[in-house]
Amino acid sequence: MLTFPHSEDYGFRLRGPNPTLERNSNELDFYRNYSEVWATNGARIVVLKPEEPGTLATCKSVTRFVTHLLISSMEAGMRFCFESGKGALALVETPKNGDKDDFLDLMIQFLGNR
C-alpha cells in the first residue's frame, strides 16, 4: 500500500510489481496534489463499475479514460485501472476504512503490460 501525504509532492512510476512513493518529478505516471490525483506522461485512469472485475482483461478493454480524479469523490473501496504511458497496467483500490483528508492510501496491484 502507498500512503500519499496531503501535499502535491508525491506520486509513483508504474514499471513493475512494486511501485514506490517518490517525490514529484517529470518522470512520474501518477501523483497527488492537494485536491486531486493525476495521471501524467501519457498515463490513463478508468474508474471501474462495481460489477466489473479488476482483471488484466478488464483493464485492457475498458476505455472510459480520465486523466484525474477529485479526491473528495473517491469513496472507500473504489477501484480503478491505471495504465502508465509505457503500457504497464495496475488495479488501484482505496481501502475500505481509510481517511483521505490527511493521507490518501492506495493499494496497487500490478497486473501486467498491454
All heavy atoms as an XYZ file, in Angstrom:
905
protein
N       0.849     -1.166      0.000
C       0.000      0.000      0.000
C       0.899      1.233      0.000
O       1.901      1.284      0.691
C      -0.897      0.012      1.232
C      -1.787      1.214      1.231
S      -3.059      1.320      2.519
C      -3.459     -0.317      2.924
N       0.523      2.236     -0.801
C       1.235      3.505     -0.813
C       0.392      4.541     -0.075
O      -0.814      4.632     -0.299
C       1.483      3.989     -2.233
C       2.454      3.178     -3.090
C       2.633      3.838     -4.451
C       3.794      3.028     -2.415
N       1.022      5.320      0.784
C       0.339      6.370      1.529
C       0.848      7.716      1.035
O       2.024      8.030      1.169
C       0.594      6.224      3.037
O       0.067      4.970      3.460
C      -0.093      7.338      3.811
N      -0.059      8.499      0.451
C       0.278      9.806     -0.084
C      -0.037     10.879      0.947
O      -1.184     11.028      1.346
C      -0.547     10.095     -1.348
C      -0.213      9.200     -2.494
C      -0.682      7.902     -2.538
C       0.565      9.654     -3.540
C      -0.383      7.063     -3.591
C       0.874      8.824     -4.603
C       0.399      7.532     -4.630
N       0.950     11.665      1.377
C       0.668     12.750      2.309
C      -0.198     13.826      1.645
O      -0.298     13.883      0.426
C       2.047     13.306      2.656
C       3.040     12.503      1.927
C       2.345     11.552      1.031
N      -0.773     14.671      2.458
C      -1.630     15.753      1.960
C      -0.742     16.859      1.397
O      -0.497     17.878      2.026
C      -2.517     16.282      3.085
C      -3.486     17.320      2.611
N      -4.557     17.005      1.821
C      -3.536     18.646      2.816
C      -5.233     18.105      1.561
N      -4.637     19.114      2.149
N      -0.210     16.638      0.226
C       0.621     17.633     -0.452
C       0.685     17.257     -1.917
O       0.165     16.234     -2.334
C       2.024     17.669      0.151
O       2.745     16.530     -0.240
N       1.333     18.087     -2.688
C       1.454     17.775     -4.108
C       2.858     17.315     -4.468
O       3.284     17.428     -5.589
C       1.047     18.969     -4.946
C       1.840     20.204     -4.684
C       1.325     21.381     -5.466
O       0.120     21.562     -5.562
O       2.176     22.116     -5.996
N       3.536     16.770     -3.525
C       4.929     16.421     -3.748
C       5.198     14.946     -3.973
O       6.342     14.550     -4.038
C       5.773     16.885     -2.551
C       5.877     18.391     -2.490
O       5.707     19.050     -3.529
O       6.115     18.908     -1.389
N       4.166     14.090     -4.054
C       4.429     12.657     -4.122
C       3.601     11.950     -5.185
O       2.484     12.343     -5.492
C       4.163     12.001     -2.771
C       5.131     12.477     -1.723
C       4.823     13.547     -0.900
C       6.385     11.871     -1.597
C       5.726     14.005      0.042
C       7.295     12.324     -0.661
C       6.958     13.390      0.147
O       7.861     13.840      1.065
N       4.171     10.871     -5.717
C       3.491     10.053     -6.699
C       4.265      8.770     -6.920
O       5.109      8.392     -6.114
N       3.978      8.084     -8.037
C       4.720      6.862     -8.350
C       4.861      6.688     -9.846
O       4.139      7.295    -10.632
C       4.056      5.621     -7.726
C       2.713      5.253     -8.288
C       2.599      4.462     -9.430
C       1.544      5.672     -7.668
C       1.355      4.111     -9.944
C       0.302      5.331     -8.170
C       0.212      4.544     -9.312
N       5.839      5.861    -10.216
C       6.003      5.389    -11.597
C       5.628      3.921    -11.602
O       6.045      3.181    -10.708
C       7.447      5.537    -12.058
C       7.860      6.969    -12.268
C       9.268      7.064    -12.778
N      10.165      6.897    -11.643
C      11.460      6.714    -11.737
N      12.043      6.632    -12.909
N      12.202      6.582    -10.668
N       4.864      3.500    -12.576
C       4.473      2.092    -12.663
C       5.383      1.408    -13.679
O       5.215      1.561    -14.884
C       3.004      1.969    -13.079
C       2.438      0.553    -13.071
C       2.486     -0.039    -11.665
C       1.008      0.553    -13.586
N       6.363      0.687    -13.173
C       7.334     -0.004    -14.028
C       7.418     -1.487    -13.712
O       8.197     -2.199    -14.298
C       8.721      0.605    -13.864
C       8.813      2.076    -14.219
C       8.644      2.295    -15.716
N       8.834      3.675    -16.072
C       7.862      4.582    -16.148
N       6.628      4.245    -15.871
N       8.117      5.825    -16.488
N       6.624     -1.936    -12.746
C       6.676     -3.324    -12.336
C       5.813     -3.534    -11.115
O       5.032     -2.666    -10.741
N       5.964     -4.670    -10.468
C       5.044     -5.067     -9.412
C       5.148     -4.278     -8.112
O       4.260     -4.376     -7.279
C       5.380     -6.536     -9.171
C       6.736     -6.734     -9.715
C       6.912     -5.720    -10.804
N       6.185     -3.498     -7.905
C       6.351     -2.819     -6.621
C       6.615     -1.327     -6.785
O       7.717     -0.850     -6.500
C       7.505     -3.458     -5.836
C       7.208     -4.901     -5.510
O       6.172     -5.211     -4.956
N       8.123     -5.783     -5.872
N       5.602     -0.546     -7.213
C       5.838      0.894     -7.300
C       6.075      1.468     -5.899
O       5.524      0.971     -4.915
C       4.547      1.438     -7.909
C       3.512      0.422     -7.618
C       4.230     -0.896     -7.549
N       6.927      2.460     -5.829
C       7.225      3.093     -4.552
C       6.881      4.573     -4.619
O       6.880      5.179     -5.693
C       8.710      2.929     -4.183
O       9.507      3.491     -5.224
C       9.066      1.480     -3.975
N       6.595      5.135     -3.469
C       6.286      6.548     -3.367
C       7.545      7.357     -3.671
O       8.620      7.053     -3.170
C       5.795      6.852     -1.950
C       5.033      8.144     -1.754
C       3.744      8.133     -2.548
C       4.728      8.345     -0.285
N       7.397      8.359     -4.536
C       8.527      9.187     -4.928
C       8.141     10.654     -4.851
O       6.970     10.995     -4.982
C       8.939      8.889     -6.372
C       9.385      7.477     -6.626
C       9.771      7.265     -8.081
O      10.262      8.216     -8.729
O       9.574      6.150     -8.579
N       9.133     11.502     -4.698
C       8.901     12.935     -4.776
C       8.494     13.275     -6.204
O       8.933     12.643     -7.153
C      10.163     13.715     -4.417
C      10.674     13.468     -3.028
C      10.251     14.333     -1.942
N      10.244     15.760     -2.186
C       9.625     16.584     -1.379
N       9.008     16.134     -0.320
N       9.630     17.865     -1.608
N       7.636     14.260     -6.339
C       7.123     14.653     -7.647
C       8.260     15.068     -8.581
O       9.164     15.785     -8.194
C       6.126     15.799     -7.489
C       5.268     15.991     -8.721
O       5.407     15.285     -9.701
N       4.380     16.938     -8.670
N       8.194     14.567     -9.804
C       9.165     14.910    -10.843
C       8.470     14.746    -12.184
O       7.346     14.266    -12.260
C      10.384     13.991    -10.774
O      10.033     12.684    -11.206
N       9.136     15.107    -13.233
C       8.570     14.940    -14.574
C       8.549     13.484    -15.013
O       8.073     13.174    -16.089
C       9.360     15.778    -15.579
C       9.160     17.251    -15.358
O       8.135     17.672    -14.828
N      10.144     18.046    -15.741
N       9.065     12.586    -14.189
C       9.146     11.166    -14.514
C       7.938     10.367    -14.030
O       7.765      9.224    -14.411
C      10.403     10.559    -13.884
C      11.677     11.286    -14.217
C      12.289     10.816    -15.507
O      12.176      9.622    -15.808
O      12.862     11.642    -16.218
N       7.112     10.935    -13.166
C       6.029     10.182    -12.530
C       4.888      9.888    -13.501
O       4.620     10.649    -14.419
C       5.474     10.952    -11.330
C       6.442     11.183    -10.172
C       5.751     11.972     -9.073
C       6.968      9.869     -9.640
N       4.202      8.780    -13.262
C       2.996      8.420    -14.014
C       1.745      8.884    -13.284
O       0.694      9.073    -13.886
C       2.898      6.893    -14.176
C       4.025      6.328    -15.004
O       4.384      6.933    -16.026
O       4.550      5.273    -14.615
N       1.836      9.023    -11.978
C       0.673      9.298    -11.139
C       1.141     10.146     -9.964
O       2.177      9.862     -9.372
C       0.134      7.959    -10.628
C      -1.106      8.031     -9.782
C      -2.358      7.876    -10.347
C      -1.016      8.222     -8.415
C      -3.504      7.910     -9.565
C      -2.151      8.259     -7.627
C      -3.398      8.107     -8.201
N       0.408     11.208     -9.656
C       0.765     11.989     -8.474
C      -0.460     12.621     -7.851
O      -1.501     12.753     -8.472
C       1.826     13.050     -8.795
C       1.313     14.254     -9.540
C       0.911     15.397     -8.843
C       1.217     14.269    -10.921
C       0.436     16.507     -9.510
C       0.742     15.370    -11.590
C       0.356     16.497    -10.881
O      -0.122     17.590    -11.552
N      -0.301     13.005     -6.600
C      -1.365     13.667     -5.858
C      -1.011     15.138     -5.687
O       0.097     15.486     -5.321
C      -1.509     13.052     -4.467
C      -2.561     13.790     -3.649
C      -2.569     13.440     -2.203
N      -3.613     14.225     -1.546
C      -4.134     13.944     -0.385
N      -3.729     12.888      0.280
N      -5.072     14.708      0.133
N      -2.011     16.006     -5.977
C      -1.886     17.369     -5.490
C      -2.869     17.489     -4.337
O      -3.415     16.489     -3.885
C      -2.065     18.409     -6.593
C      -3.475     18.520     -7.124
O      -4.427     18.025     -6.529
N      -3.627     19.167     -8.250
N      -3.116     18.654     -3.840
C      -3.928     18.779     -2.631
C      -5.335     18.216     -2.777
O      -5.849     17.587     -1.869
C      -3.990     20.238     -2.184
C      -2.662     20.728     -1.710
C      -1.879     21.526     -2.530
C      -2.165     20.364     -0.472
C      -0.637     21.961     -2.109
C      -0.923     20.789     -0.045
C      -0.165     21.591     -0.869
O       1.059     22.014     -0.458
N      -5.970     18.398     -3.917
C      -7.372     18.005     -4.040
C      -7.653     16.966     -5.120
O      -8.782     16.530     -5.271
C      -8.234     19.241     -4.314
O      -7.839     19.849     -5.544
N      -6.636     16.556     -5.875
C      -6.844     15.631     -6.984
C      -5.673     14.659     -7.097
O      -4.597     14.915     -6.579
C      -6.968     16.397     -8.307
C      -8.148     17.347     -8.352
C      -8.109     18.258     -9.552
O      -7.105     18.948     -9.757
O      -9.102     18.260    -10.290
N      -5.929     13.562     -7.807
C      -4.855     12.682     -8.248
C      -4.821     12.760     -9.767
O      -5.861     12.861    -10.421
C      -5.034     11.221     -7.754
C      -4.865     11.144     -6.250
C      -6.352     10.631     -8.177
N      -3.627     12.727    -10.322
C      -3.427     12.945    -11.757
C      -2.627     11.817    -12.386
O      -1.664     11.329    -11.806
C      -2.656     14.241    -11.979
C      -3.463     15.453    -11.731
C      -3.644     16.083    -10.532
C      -4.224     16.173    -12.688
N      -4.476     17.161    -10.700
C      -4.843     17.250    -12.004
C      -4.444     16.024    -14.048
C      -5.661     18.153    -12.646
C      -5.257     16.936    -14.691
C      -5.853     17.980    -13.996
N      -3.020     11.445    -13.612
C      -2.228     10.564    -14.463
C      -1.443     11.473    -15.402
O      -2.014     12.378    -16.004
C      -3.139      9.633    -15.251
N      -0.130     11.265    -15.505
C       0.718     12.130    -16.327
C       1.592     11.303    -17.246
O       1.651     10.078    -17.145
C       1.614     13.016    -15.433
O       2.421     12.183    -14.615
C       0.778     13.929    -14.552
N       2.275     11.970    -18.126
C       3.208     11.320    -19.056
C       2.532     10.221    -19.872
O       3.076      9.143    -20.049
C       4.425     10.773    -18.304
C       5.296     11.879    -17.762
O       5.501     12.880    -18.444
N       5.781     11.731    -16.551
N       1.327     10.503    -20.355
C       0.602      9.547    -21.192
C      -0.180      8.496    -20.434
O      -0.788      7.616    -21.041
N      -0.167      8.545    -19.111
C      -0.903      7.562    -18.300
C      -2.395      7.863    -18.331
O      -2.817      8.977    -18.655
C      -0.387      7.586    -16.863
N      -3.206      6.844    -17.990
C      -4.664      6.980    -18.026
C      -5.291      6.231    -16.859
O      -4.731      5.260    -16.361
C      -5.224      6.427    -19.328
C      -4.562      6.963    -20.557
C      -5.211      6.521    -21.825
N      -4.894      5.141    -22.188
C      -5.160      4.617    -23.360
N      -5.734      5.326    -24.294
N      -4.879      3.366    -23.623
N      -6.480      6.682    -16.486
C      -7.252      6.088    -15.398
C      -8.621      5.718    -15.942
O      -9.207      6.457    -16.725
C      -7.437      7.108    -14.247
C      -6.092      7.497    -13.636
C      -8.390      6.576    -13.187
C      -6.162      8.697    -12.708
N      -9.153      4.577    -15.513
C     -10.541      4.194    -15.787
C     -11.158      3.739    -14.471
O     -10.698      2.762    -13.871
C     -10.648      3.045    -16.820
C     -12.100      2.594    -16.957
C     -10.101      3.462    -18.172
N     -12.170      4.456    -14.018
C     -12.878      4.062    -12.804
C     -13.744      2.856    -13.139
O     -14.519      2.876    -14.100
C     -13.742      5.221    -12.262
C     -14.531      4.775    -11.043
C     -12.864      6.429    -11.937
N     -13.596      1.787    -12.362
C     -14.372      0.576    -12.610
C     -15.747      0.664    -11.970
O     -15.908      1.217    -10.879
C     -13.637     -0.643    -12.055
C     -12.341     -1.018    -12.766
C     -11.668     -2.188    -12.056
C     -12.587     -1.337    -14.223
N     -16.718      0.097    -12.653
C     -18.058     -0.049    -12.083
C     -18.007     -1.214    -11.088
O     -17.170     -2.115    -11.236
C     -19.061     -0.349    -13.184
C     -19.195      0.790    -14.177
C     -20.114      0.417    -15.318
C     -20.170      1.545    -16.328
N     -20.967      1.207    -17.507
N     -18.878     -1.210    -10.072
C     -18.831     -2.280     -9.066
C     -18.886     -3.691     -9.649
O     -18.266     -4.610     -9.115
C     -20.054     -2.003     -8.185
C     -20.285     -0.544     -8.333
C     -19.892     -0.204     -9.754
N     -19.609     -3.866    -10.742
C     -19.753     -5.213    -11.321
C     -18.581     -5.609    -12.217
O     -18.485     -6.759    -12.645
C     -21.072     -5.325    -12.095
C     -21.162     -4.462    -13.336
C     -21.654     -3.038    -13.104
O     -21.792     -2.596    -11.952
O     -21.902     -2.354    -14.116
N     -17.673     -4.711    -12.518
C     -16.547     -5.027    -13.386
C     -15.408     -5.647    -12.572
O     -15.004     -5.086    -11.551
C     -16.032     -3.767    -14.091
C     -16.987     -3.240    -15.130
C     -16.499     -1.969    -15.796
O     -16.122     -1.021    -15.072
O     -16.520     -1.924    -17.036
N     -14.885     -6.787    -13.027
C     -13.780     -7.407    -12.292
C     -12.495     -6.613    -12.485
O     -12.285     -5.993    -13.528
C     -13.663     -8.798    -12.931
C     -14.237     -8.635    -14.297
C     -15.285     -7.565    -14.197
N     -11.660     -6.618    -11.492
C     -10.383     -5.912    -11.567
C      -9.299     -6.795    -12.142
O      -8.314     -7.091    -11.472
N      -9.470     -7.200    -13.379
C      -8.544     -8.131    -14.021
C      -7.759     -7.437    -15.128
O      -8.128     -6.361    -15.588
C      -9.296     -9.317    -14.641
O     -10.163     -8.809    -15.673
C     -10.121    -10.067    -13.591
N      -6.696     -8.096    -15.567
C      -5.915     -7.594    -16.684
C      -6.797     -7.446    -17.923
O      -6.745     -6.429    -18.623
C      -4.727     -8.517    -16.962
C      -3.823     -8.132    -18.128
C      -3.194     -6.757    -17.922
C      -2.733     -9.192    -18.324
N      -7.642     -8.430    -18.200
C      -8.522     -8.372    -19.369
C      -9.453     -7.166    -19.304
O      -9.656     -6.469    -20.304
C      -9.329     -9.659    -19.494
N     -10.022     -6.909    -18.137
C     -10.905     -5.749    -17.997
C     -10.127     -4.458    -18.216
O     -10.567     -3.573    -18.952
C     -11.556     -5.728    -16.597
O     -12.330     -6.904    -16.434
C     -12.439     -4.509    -16.418
N      -8.976     -4.351    -17.582
C      -8.197     -3.118    -17.709
C      -7.693     -2.888    -19.133
O      -7.484     -1.751    -19.534
C      -7.037     -3.115    -16.717
S      -7.591     -2.905    -14.999
N      -7.535     -3.946    -19.904
C      -7.156     -3.796    -21.308
C      -8.343     -3.367    -22.174
O      -8.149     -2.741    -23.207
C      -6.609     -5.120    -21.864
C      -5.193     -5.405    -21.468
C      -4.732     -6.708    -22.127
C      -3.283     -6.967    -21.893
N      -2.819     -8.197    -22.584
N      -9.556     -3.691    -21.729
C     -10.707     -3.465    -22.609
C     -11.520     -2.203    -22.298
O     -12.164     -1.668    -23.183
C     -11.635     -4.682    -22.584
O     -12.215     -4.840    -21.298
N     -11.513     -1.724    -21.067
C     -12.322     -0.548    -20.738
C     -11.680      0.713    -21.313
O     -10.465      0.815    -21.382
C     -12.545     -0.396    -19.211
C     -13.458     -1.480    -18.684
C     -11.224     -0.395    -18.465
N     -12.507      1.640    -21.746
C     -11.986      2.821    -22.436
C     -12.584      4.137    -21.929
O     -12.541      5.133    -22.629
C     -12.231      2.713    -23.946
O     -13.631      2.565    -24.182
C     -11.475      1.549    -24.555
N     -13.099      4.153    -20.720
C     -13.664      5.394    -20.153
C     -12.531      6.187    -19.481
O     -12.539      6.422    -18.285
C     -14.755      5.063    -19.132
C     -15.900      4.241    -19.673
C     -16.925      3.921    -18.582
N     -16.367      3.233    -17.432
C     -16.240      1.911    -17.315
N     -16.636      1.111    -18.303
N     -15.741      1.369    -16.225
N     -11.565      6.604    -20.254
C     -10.347      7.193    -19.721
C     -10.575      8.591    -19.148
O     -11.312      9.392    -19.704
C      -9.273      7.293    -20.810
C      -8.915      5.977    -21.407
C      -9.170      5.717    -22.740
C      -8.317      4.987    -20.642
C      -8.834      4.495    -23.306
C      -7.976      3.762    -21.195
C      -8.235      3.529    -22.532
N      -9.909      8.848    -18.033
C      -9.837     10.186    -17.449
C      -8.374     10.416    -17.062
O      -7.612      9.465    -16.912
C     -10.758     10.364    -16.218
C     -12.222     10.195    -16.611
C     -10.397      9.402    -15.102
N      -8.008     11.671    -16.911
C      -6.628     11.974    -16.535
C      -6.498     12.346    -15.068
O      -5.381     12.399    -14.549
C      -6.054     13.123    -17.373
O      -6.906     14.252    -17.245
C      -5.925     12.718    -18.832
N      -7.631     12.618    -14.396
C      -7.554     12.966    -12.978
C      -8.856     12.625    -12.264
O      -9.893     12.430    -12.897
C      -7.215     14.445    -12.791
C      -8.321     15.361    -13.184
N      -8.620     15.658    -14.488
C      -9.222     16.030    -12.427
C      -9.642     16.481    -14.525
N     -10.041     16.718    -13.297
N      -8.766     12.523    -10.939
C      -9.921     12.278    -10.080
C      -9.864     13.239     -8.908
O      -8.790     13.472     -8.337
C      -9.892     10.851     -9.523
C      -9.975      9.692    -10.506
C      -9.685      8.382     -9.783
C     -11.343      9.647    -11.146
N     -11.011     13.779     -8.539
C     -11.097     14.585     -7.329
C     -11.000     13.661     -6.122
O     -11.710     12.652     -6.060
C     -12.414     15.346     -7.272
C     -12.586     16.478     -8.265
C     -14.017     16.998     -8.224
C     -11.604     17.589     -7.962
N     -10.150     13.983     -5.184
C     -10.003     13.143     -4.003
C     -11.307     13.103     -3.224
O     -11.691     12.062     -2.688
C      -8.816     13.622     -3.152
C      -7.531     13.319     -3.925
C      -8.806     12.940     -1.785
C      -6.282     13.873     -3.317
N     -12.047     14.204     -3.201
C     -13.320     14.236     -2.470
C     -14.349     13.279     -3.064
O     -15.284     12.870     -2.380
C     -13.885     15.661     -2.444
O     -14.137     16.117     -3.763
N     -14.184     12.878     -4.333
C     -15.124     11.940     -4.958
C     -14.697     10.482     -4.811
O     -15.433      9.574     -5.187
C     -15.289     12.267     -6.449
O     -14.110     11.915     -7.162
N     -13.510     10.246     -4.266
C     -13.001      8.882     -4.118
C     -13.598      8.259     -2.867
O     -13.406      8.751     -1.765
C     -11.475      8.891     -4.061
C     -10.860      9.392     -5.346
S      -9.066      9.566     -5.258
C      -8.587      7.846     -5.299
N     -14.352      7.189     -3.064
C     -15.026      6.515     -1.956
C     -14.223      5.301     -1.499
O     -13.452      4.730     -2.266
C     -16.418      6.064     -2.403
C     -17.309      7.203     -2.834
C     -18.639      6.723     -3.376
O     -18.872      5.496     -3.435
O     -19.437      7.579     -3.747
N     -14.431      4.907     -0.263
C     -13.789      3.713      0.261
C     -14.174      2.509     -0.593
O     -15.333      2.340     -0.952
C     -14.200      3.480      1.708
N     -13.205      1.702     -0.968
C     -13.451      0.528     -1.795
C     -13.499      0.815     -3.287
O     -13.668     -0.098     -4.085
N     -13.329      2.076     -3.671
C     -13.322      2.434     -5.093
C     -12.134      1.768     -5.780
O     -11.041      1.676     -5.224
C     -13.215      3.952     -5.217
C     -13.086      4.455     -6.610
S     -12.883      6.261     -6.532
C     -12.729      6.611     -8.251
N     -12.363      1.282     -6.993
C     -11.300      0.633     -7.756
C     -11.161      1.321     -9.102
O     -12.156      1.716     -9.705
C     -11.620     -0.843     -7.992
C     -11.744     -1.656     -6.740
C     -12.229     -3.065     -6.997
N     -13.441     -3.050     -7.786
C     -13.643     -3.806     -8.882
N     -12.747     -4.658     -9.284
N     -14.771     -3.718     -9.562
N      -9.945      1.428     -9.566
C      -9.742      1.928    -10.922
C      -8.534      1.268    -11.559
O      -7.606      0.831    -10.876
C      -9.655      3.461    -10.982
C      -8.593      4.118    -10.163
C      -7.336      4.376    -10.688
C      -8.856      4.534     -8.872
C      -6.363      5.024     -9.940
C      -7.899      5.186     -8.117
C      -6.644      5.425     -8.659
N      -8.618      1.149    -12.877
C      -7.491      0.653    -13.657
C      -6.572      1.832    -13.913
O      -7.032      2.947    -14.186
C      -7.953      0.086    -14.996
S      -8.959     -1.389    -14.869
N      -5.298      1.582    -13.815
C      -4.309      2.601    -14.099
C      -3.372      2.050    -15.155
O      -2.872      0.934    -15.030
C      -3.525      2.965    -12.835
C      -2.463      3.978    -13.101
C      -2.798      5.313    -13.215
C      -1.152      3.602    -13.281
C      -1.831      6.257    -13.506
C      -0.175      4.534    -13.575
C      -0.516      5.865    -13.682
N      -3.159      2.820    -16.219
C      -2.243      2.421    -17.278
C      -1.171      3.483    -17.408
O      -1.467      4.658    -17.624
C      -2.974      2.267    -18.611
C      -2.064      1.843    -19.733
C      -2.772      1.654    -21.056
O      -4.008      1.627    -21.081
O      -2.063      1.540    -22.069
N       0.081      3.079    -17.266
C       1.177      4.032    -17.431
C       1.320      4.377    -18.907
O       0.796      3.673    -19.774
C       2.490      3.445    -16.907
O       3.014      2.494    -17.819
N       2.042      5.432    -19.193
C       2.302      5.809    -20.577
C       3.129      4.784    -21.322
O       3.180      4.777    -22.540
N       3.755      3.860    -20.591
C       4.555      2.796    -21.199
C       3.772      1.492    -21.329
O       4.323      0.468    -21.701
C       5.814      2.565    -20.378
C       6.634      3.821    -20.176
C       7.993      3.657    -20.744
C       8.805      4.893    -20.430
N       9.388      5.480    -21.574
N       2.470      1.495    -20.947
C       1.624      0.322    -21.127
C       1.536     -0.625    -19.956
O       0.919     -1.680    -20.063
N       2.147     -0.298    -18.821
C       2.014     -1.133    -17.627
C       0.625     -0.899    -17.032
O       0.135      0.223    -16.992
C       3.093     -0.793    -16.614
N      -0.027     -1.979    -16.588
C      -1.388     -1.896    -16.060
C      -1.439     -2.334    -14.603
O      -0.783     -3.296    -14.213
C      -2.328     -2.785    -16.882
C      -2.572     -2.300    -18.312
C      -3.051     -3.444    -19.187
C      -3.570     -1.171    -18.311
N      -2.252     -1.621    -13.824
C      -2.418     -1.951    -12.415
C      -3.858     -1.713    -12.004
O      -4.568     -0.888    -12.590
C      -1.495     -1.104    -11.547
N      -4.281     -2.441    -10.993
C      -5.565     -2.206    -10.342
C      -5.256     -1.407     -9.084
O      -4.405     -1.795     -8.285
C      -6.243     -3.525     -9.976
C      -7.549     -3.389     -9.200
C      -8.621     -2.756    -10.073
C      -7.998     -4.735     -8.680
N      -5.929     -0.275     -8.919
C      -5.719      0.588     -7.753
C      -7.024      0.625     -6.976
O      -8.103      0.747     -7.559
C      -5.302      2.003     -8.191
C      -5.090      2.905     -6.983
C      -4.039      1.952     -9.053
N      -6.918      0.500     -5.664
C      -8.107      0.492     -4.809
C      -7.872      1.357     -3.583
O      -6.783      1.378     -3.020
C      -8.427     -0.935     -4.378
C      -9.697     -1.050     -3.571
C     -10.074     -2.495     -3.276
O      -9.406     -3.419     -3.764
O     -11.052     -2.693     -2.537
N      -8.920      2.076     -3.185
C      -8.862      2.821     -1.928
C      -9.346      1.877     -0.835
O     -10.339      1.175     -1.010
C      -9.730      4.083     -1.971
O     -11.076      3.717     -2.250
C      -9.249      5.045     -3.040
N      -8.643      1.819      0.294
C      -9.057      0.906      1.362
C     -10.462      1.221      1.864
O     -10.931      2.351      1.773
C      -8.035      1.153      2.464
C      -6.896      1.820      1.811
C      -7.445      2.557      0.636
N     -11.097      0.222      2.400
C     -12.478      0.372      2.869
C     -12.583      1.198      4.148
O     -13.641      1.655      4.501
C     -13.102     -0.999      3.066
C     -13.142     -1.775      1.756
C     -14.097     -2.910      1.817
C     -14.156     -3.755      0.586
N     -13.900     -3.214     -0.675
N     -11.469      1.428      4.827
C     -11.543      2.161      6.089
C     -10.570      3.330      6.147
O     -10.173      3.753      7.219
C     -11.270      1.221      7.267
C      -9.926      0.534      7.128
O      -9.225      0.723      6.149
N      -9.579     -0.267      8.103
N     -10.160      3.870      5.009
C      -9.181      4.946      5.000
C      -9.804      6.322      5.202
O     -10.955      6.557      4.863
N      -9.040      7.234      5.778
C      -9.428      8.630      5.913
C      -8.531      9.424      4.983
O      -7.333      9.546      5.218
C      -9.262      9.097      7.362
C      -9.613     10.564      7.533
O     -10.090     11.188      6.565
O      -9.401     11.082      8.639
N      -9.088      9.954      3.914
C      -8.279     10.600      2.892
C      -8.069     12.089      3.113
O      -7.502     12.764      2.278
C      -8.883     10.330      1.526
C     -10.304     10.818      1.366
C     -10.862     10.358      0.034
C     -12.203     10.953     -0.220
N     -13.322     10.202      0.143
N      -8.542     12.626      4.228
C      -8.371     14.053      4.474
C      -6.910     14.434      4.688
O      -6.454     15.457      4.200
C      -9.214     14.505      5.670
C     -10.702     14.450      5.357
O     -11.062     14.625      4.175
O     -11.490     14.223      6.283
N      -6.164     13.654      5.429
C      -4.754     13.947      5.660
C      -3.848     13.107      4.773
O      -2.887     13.591      4.220
C      -4.391     13.710      7.124
C      -5.028     14.738      8.031
O      -5.124     15.900      7.614
O      -5.435     14.371      9.136
N      -4.147     11.835      4.665
C      -3.348     10.922      3.864
C      -4.275     10.165      2.921
O      -5.420      9.916      3.245
C      -2.608      9.917      4.752
C      -1.610     10.557      5.646
C      -1.944     10.935      6.930
C      -0.328     10.792      5.193
C      -1.015     11.529      7.760
C       0.617     11.390      6.016
C       0.260     11.764      7.297
N      -3.759      9.818      1.767
C      -4.512      9.019      0.808
C      -3.793      7.690      0.671
O      -2.646      7.637      0.225
C      -4.585      9.734     -0.538
C      -5.250      8.975     -1.675
C      -6.731      8.730     -1.373
C      -5.100      9.733     -2.983
N      -4.448      6.611      1.100
C      -3.886      5.271      0.976
C      -4.402      4.643     -0.305
O      -5.609      4.668     -0.570
C      -4.299      4.389      2.152
C      -3.647      4.800      3.448
O      -2.534      5.370      3.393
O      -4.234      4.568      4.510
N      -3.506      4.062     -1.085
C      -3.889      3.346     -2.296
C      -3.211      1.992     -2.308
O      -1.999      1.890     -2.094
C      -3.467      4.133     -3.551
C      -4.122      5.482     -3.766
C      -3.544      6.127     -5.024
C      -5.629      5.357     -3.886
N      -3.999      0.954     -2.557
C      -3.449     -0.390     -2.750
C      -3.267     -0.562     -4.265
O      -4.213     -0.359     -5.024
C      -4.390     -1.435     -2.179
C      -4.508     -1.332     -0.670
S      -5.584     -2.570      0.069
C      -7.184     -1.977     -0.461
N      -2.071     -0.918     -4.676
C      -1.750     -1.005     -6.097
C      -1.319     -2.428     -6.406
O      -0.355     -2.928     -5.840
C      -0.631     -0.014     -6.467
C      -1.077      1.407     -6.101
C      -0.283     -0.127     -7.946
C       0.031      2.416     -6.125
N      -2.061     -3.070     -7.307
C      -1.758     -4.433     -7.711
C      -1.335     -4.408     -9.179
O      -2.148     -4.143    -10.059
C      -2.980     -5.331     -7.538
C      -2.768     -6.737     -8.010
C      -4.042     -7.559     -7.985
O      -5.078     -7.138     -7.499
N      -3.967     -8.746     -8.525
N      -0.081     -4.652     -9.442
C       0.436     -4.705    -10.817
C      -0.202     -5.885    -11.527
O      -0.206     -7.000    -11.016
C       1.965     -4.840    -10.791
C       2.582     -4.902    -12.147
C       2.702     -3.746    -12.922
C       3.051     -6.081    -12.662
C       3.287     -3.786    -14.190
C       3.636     -6.148    -13.916
C       3.741     -4.983    -14.671
N      -0.769     -5.645    -12.705
C      -1.456     -6.712    -13.452
C      -0.637     -7.234    -14.633
O      -0.824     -8.376    -15.041
C      -2.804     -6.208    -13.973
C      -3.817     -5.785    -12.906
C      -5.054     -5.183    -13.569
C      -4.199     -6.959    -12.026
N       0.205     -6.405    -15.220
C       0.963     -6.811    -16.394
C       1.099     -5.645    -17.350
O       0.951     -4.490    -16.977
N       1.359     -5.964    -18.607
C       1.555     -4.941    -19.640
C       0.563     -5.115    -20.760
O       0.093     -6.213    -21.023
C       2.992     -5.001    -20.177
C       3.997     -4.636    -19.117
O       4.007     -3.515    -18.618
N       4.821     -5.590    -18.738
N       0.276     -4.029    -21.425
C      -0.662     -4.036    -22.549
C      -0.085     -4.862    -23.676
O       1.027     -5.001    -23.926
C      -0.941     -2.612    -23.027
C      -1.960     -2.591    -24.134
C      -2.525     -1.243    -24.394
N      -3.446     -0.781    -23.373
C      -4.716     -1.197    -23.231
N      -5.205     -2.094    -24.057
N      -5.486     -0.712    -22.303
